[in-house]
Amino acid sequence: MPILNVLIVLIVVGVLLWLVNTYIPMDSKIKNILNIVVVIGLVIWLLQAFGLLDSLRNMRI
C-alpha cells in the first residue's frame, strides 16, 4: 500500500474524529470510548497494511 494512501487515510480519520469531538455534544465517557475504538481500529489497520499482523499470526511460541 502506498504511503500516500496511508497518510490520506490517517488525515481524514483524524479530521473526522476532531470534528466529532468538537461539534457533536456527547458525554465525555462516550467520547473517550469512541476515541479508543478509533485508535485501536487504526492501529490494527496499519498493522495489516504493512503486513505485520500476518507475520504475528504465523509466529509460534
ABEGO torsion letter per residue (X at the ends): XBAAAAAAAAAAAAAAAAAAAAABBBBAAAAAAAAAAAAAAAAAAAAAAAGAAAAAAABBX
